[in-house]
Amino acid sequence: MPTLNQAARQLSQASNRRRATPKGAAGYDNARENIDPHIVTKVVATQELAGKPVFTSQGGGLPLGEIYIYNNSTGQTIATGTWTQVTGLSAGNSVNMTPNATEDHIEVEKSGIYFVTMSASFSGDGGVTWFGGVFTNNGSVQYNNMHTHRKLGASGDVGSVSVSGIGNFNSGDTVELWFRHEAGVNKDIVVKDCTLSMVQIGAPP
Protein backbone atom coordinates (compact mmCIF):
# COMPACT_ATOMS: atom_id res chain seq x y z
CA MET A 1 0.00 0.00 0.00
CA PRO A 2 1.49 3.40 -0.92
CA THR A 3 2.23 5.90 1.79
CA LEU A 4 0.23 9.12 2.10
CA ASN A 5 2.99 11.12 0.37
CA GLN A 6 3.22 8.59 -2.48
CA ALA A 7 -0.57 8.72 -3.02
CA ALA A 8 -0.52 12.51 -3.15
CA ARG A 9 2.37 12.47 -5.65
CA GLN A 10 0.55 9.96 -7.89
CA LEU A 11 -2.61 12.09 -7.80
CA SER A 12 -0.65 15.22 -8.77
CA GLN A 13 1.07 13.42 -11.67
CA ALA A 14 -2.28 12.14 -12.97
CA SER A 15 -3.76 15.63 -12.79
CA ASN A 16 -0.84 17.14 -14.74
CA ARG A 17 -1.16 14.48 -17.43
CA ARG A 18 -4.87 15.13 -17.76
CA ARG A 19 -4.42 18.91 -17.99
CA ALA A 20 -1.83 18.83 -20.77
CA THR A 21 -2.80 19.35 -24.40
CA PRO A 22 -1.27 17.22 -27.16
CA LYS A 23 1.32 20.00 -27.54
CA GLY A 24 1.98 20.10 -23.84
CA ALA A 25 0.31 23.42 -23.00
CA ALA A 26 -0.27 22.78 -19.32
CA GLY A 27 -3.38 24.28 -17.79
CA TYR A 28 -5.78 23.32 -20.57
CA ASP A 29 -8.02 20.41 -19.64
CA ASN A 30 -9.03 18.57 -22.84
CA ALA A 31 -11.03 15.96 -20.99
CA ARG A 32 -12.91 18.52 -18.93
CA GLU A 33 -13.64 20.73 -21.92
CA ASN A 34 -15.33 17.83 -23.68
CA ILE A 35 -17.78 17.25 -20.85
CA ASP A 36 -18.14 20.69 -19.23
CA PRO A 37 -20.38 23.03 -21.31
CA HIS A 38 -19.14 26.03 -19.32
CA ILE A 39 -15.62 25.70 -20.73
CA VAL A 40 -15.93 26.98 -24.29
CA THR A 41 -12.73 28.82 -25.11
CA LYS A 42 -9.00 28.86 -24.58
CA VAL A 43 -7.12 32.16 -24.42
CA VAL A 44 -3.50 32.13 -25.51
CA ALA A 45 -1.02 34.94 -26.09
CA THR A 46 0.21 33.53 -29.40
CA GLN A 47 -1.36 30.95 -31.67
CA GLU A 48 0.21 29.57 -34.83
CA LEU A 49 -2.15 28.00 -37.35
CA ALA A 50 -1.01 25.40 -39.85
CA GLY A 51 -2.95 24.53 -42.99
CA LYS A 52 -5.98 26.47 -44.23
CA PRO A 53 -8.31 28.02 -41.61
CA VAL A 54 -11.98 27.50 -42.49
CA PHE A 55 -14.96 29.15 -40.77
CA THR A 56 -17.98 26.85 -40.63
CA SER A 57 -20.40 28.29 -38.03
CA GLN A 58 -23.16 30.57 -39.25
CA GLY A 59 -22.20 34.15 -38.47
CA GLY A 60 -18.62 33.14 -37.70
CA GLY A 61 -15.41 34.43 -39.21
CA LEU A 62 -13.62 37.76 -39.39
CA PRO A 63 -15.89 40.83 -39.30
CA LEU A 64 -16.33 42.21 -42.83
CA GLY A 65 -18.72 44.38 -44.78
CA GLU A 66 -19.23 46.18 -48.07
CA ILE A 67 -21.49 48.67 -49.83
CA TYR A 68 -21.50 49.21 -53.58
CA ILE A 69 -22.93 50.98 -56.64
CA TYR A 70 -23.68 49.10 -59.84
CA ASN A 71 -24.20 50.73 -63.26
CA ASN A 72 -25.50 54.03 -61.89
CA SER A 73 -26.57 56.98 -64.05
CA THR A 74 -27.82 59.40 -61.38
CA GLY A 75 -25.52 62.33 -60.70
CA GLN A 76 -24.76 64.51 -57.68
CA THR A 77 -24.02 68.24 -57.69
CA ILE A 78 -21.08 69.14 -55.45
CA ALA A 79 -20.14 72.67 -54.41
CA THR A 80 -16.56 73.91 -54.62
CA GLY A 81 -14.32 72.76 -51.77
CA THR A 82 -17.14 70.88 -50.08
CA TRP A 83 -16.77 67.23 -49.11
CA THR A 84 -20.00 65.49 -50.11
CA GLN A 85 -20.98 61.93 -49.23
CA VAL A 86 -21.54 59.54 -52.13
CA THR A 87 -25.11 58.26 -52.07
CA GLY A 88 -27.12 55.59 -53.83
CA LEU A 89 -25.16 52.61 -52.52
CA SER A 90 -26.49 49.11 -51.95
CA ALA A 91 -25.72 46.70 -49.11
CA GLY A 92 -23.24 43.96 -49.99
CA ASN A 93 -21.76 41.01 -48.13
CA SER A 94 -21.23 41.19 -44.39
CA VAL A 95 -20.25 39.22 -41.30
CA ASN A 96 -20.59 40.89 -37.88
CA MET A 97 -20.95 44.28 -39.60
CA THR A 98 -23.97 46.18 -40.98
CA PRO A 99 -23.96 47.62 -44.51
CA ASN A 100 -26.65 50.31 -44.38
CA ALA A 101 -27.96 51.23 -47.83
CA THR A 102 -30.39 53.79 -46.39
CA GLU A 103 -27.54 55.82 -44.86
CA ASP A 104 -24.91 54.86 -47.49
CA HIS A 105 -22.39 53.63 -44.96
CA ILE A 106 -21.00 50.55 -43.21
CA GLU A 107 -21.67 50.25 -39.48
CA VAL A 108 -18.85 48.74 -37.42
CA GLU A 109 -19.92 46.26 -34.75
CA LYS A 110 -16.53 45.09 -33.44
CA SER A 111 -13.72 47.48 -32.50
CA GLY A 112 -10.40 46.68 -34.14
CA ILE A 113 -7.91 47.26 -36.94
CA TYR A 114 -9.45 46.96 -40.41
CA PHE A 115 -8.12 46.76 -43.97
CA VAL A 116 -10.21 49.06 -46.16
CA THR A 117 -10.44 49.18 -49.96
CA MET A 118 -12.40 51.42 -52.30
CA SER A 119 -12.57 51.42 -56.09
CA ALA A 120 -14.85 53.59 -58.22
CA SER A 121 -15.48 54.67 -61.79
CA PHE A 122 -17.13 58.04 -62.40
CA SER A 123 -17.89 60.68 -65.01
CA GLY A 124 -18.62 64.39 -64.80
CA ASP A 125 -17.71 67.82 -66.08
CA GLY A 126 -14.45 68.00 -68.02
CA GLY A 127 -11.28 69.60 -66.72
CA VAL A 128 -12.21 68.99 -63.08
CA THR A 129 -9.94 67.33 -60.54
CA TRP A 130 -11.94 65.22 -58.13
CA PHE A 131 -10.76 64.13 -54.69
CA GLY A 132 -12.13 61.07 -52.95
CA GLY A 133 -11.62 59.60 -49.52
CA VAL A 134 -12.85 57.37 -46.71
CA PHE A 135 -14.45 59.08 -43.71
CA THR A 136 -16.15 57.96 -40.51
CA ASN A 137 -19.14 59.16 -38.54
CA ASN A 138 -20.90 61.25 -41.16
CA GLY A 139 -17.75 62.94 -42.42
CA SER A 140 -16.38 63.97 -39.03
CA VAL A 141 -13.06 62.11 -39.41
CA GLN A 142 -11.03 61.71 -42.61
CA TYR A 143 -8.46 58.93 -43.07
CA ASN A 144 -5.48 60.56 -44.79
CA ASN A 145 -4.08 57.16 -45.78
CA MET A 146 -7.29 56.43 -47.73
CA HIS A 147 -7.35 59.38 -50.14
CA THR A 148 -7.16 59.70 -53.93
CA HIS A 149 -7.77 62.15 -56.79
CA ARG A 150 -8.38 62.08 -60.54
CA LYS A 151 -8.82 64.72 -63.25
CA LEU A 152 -11.31 64.18 -66.07
CA GLY A 153 -10.17 65.49 -69.46
CA ALA A 154 -13.54 66.13 -71.08
CA SER A 155 -17.21 65.95 -70.21
CA GLY A 156 -18.43 62.40 -70.55
CA ASP A 157 -15.03 60.86 -69.84
CA VAL A 158 -15.06 58.00 -67.34
CA GLY A 159 -12.19 57.85 -64.88
CA SER A 160 -11.34 55.37 -62.15
CA VAL A 161 -9.83 55.74 -58.69
CA SER A 162 -8.90 53.34 -55.92
CA VAL A 163 -7.62 53.50 -52.37
CA SER A 164 -6.56 51.01 -49.74
CA GLY A 165 -5.36 51.45 -46.21
CA ILE A 166 -5.39 50.24 -42.62
CA GLY A 167 -7.39 52.02 -39.94
CA ASN A 168 -8.53 51.73 -36.35
CA PHE A 169 -12.33 51.70 -36.02
CA ASN A 170 -14.51 51.58 -32.93
CA SER A 171 -17.77 49.77 -32.37
CA GLY A 172 -20.56 52.07 -33.51
CA ASP A 173 -18.46 53.93 -36.10
CA THR A 174 -19.90 54.47 -39.57
CA VAL A 175 -17.67 54.35 -42.65
CA GLU A 176 -18.47 56.36 -45.80
CA LEU A 177 -17.08 57.53 -49.15
CA TRP A 178 -16.88 61.28 -49.84
CA PHE A 179 -15.88 63.37 -52.90
CA ARG A 180 -15.03 67.05 -53.47
CA HIS A 181 -13.47 69.38 -56.07
CA GLU A 182 -12.02 72.90 -56.23
CA ALA A 183 -13.24 74.06 -59.64
CA GLY A 184 -14.73 77.35 -58.42
CA VAL A 185 -18.36 76.58 -59.25
CA ASN A 186 -20.76 73.71 -58.65
CA LYS A 187 -19.89 70.58 -60.62
CA ASP A 188 -21.71 67.33 -61.33
CA ILE A 189 -20.35 63.85 -60.79
CA VAL A 190 -21.86 60.48 -61.63
CA VAL A 191 -20.36 57.59 -59.63
CA LYS A 192 -21.15 54.77 -62.05
CA ASP A 193 -19.66 51.81 -60.19
CA CYS A 194 -18.12 51.64 -56.75
CA THR A 195 -17.26 49.21 -53.97
CA LEU A 196 -16.26 50.18 -50.43
CA SER A 197 -15.26 47.18 -48.32
CA MET A 198 -13.49 46.47 -45.07
CA VAL A 199 -12.36 43.41 -43.12
CA GLN A 200 -10.92 43.13 -39.62
CA ILE A 201 -7.27 42.07 -39.48
CA GLY A 202 -6.41 42.74 -35.84
CA ALA A 203 -7.55 43.59 -32.32
CA PRO A 204 -7.85 47.19 -31.09
CA PRO A 205 -4.44 48.73 -30.30
Summary of the structure (lengths in Angstrom):
residues: 205
radius of gyration: 26.2
end to end distance: 57.6
largest distance: 98.5
contacts: 564
relative contact order: 0.22
helix: 10%
strand: 45%
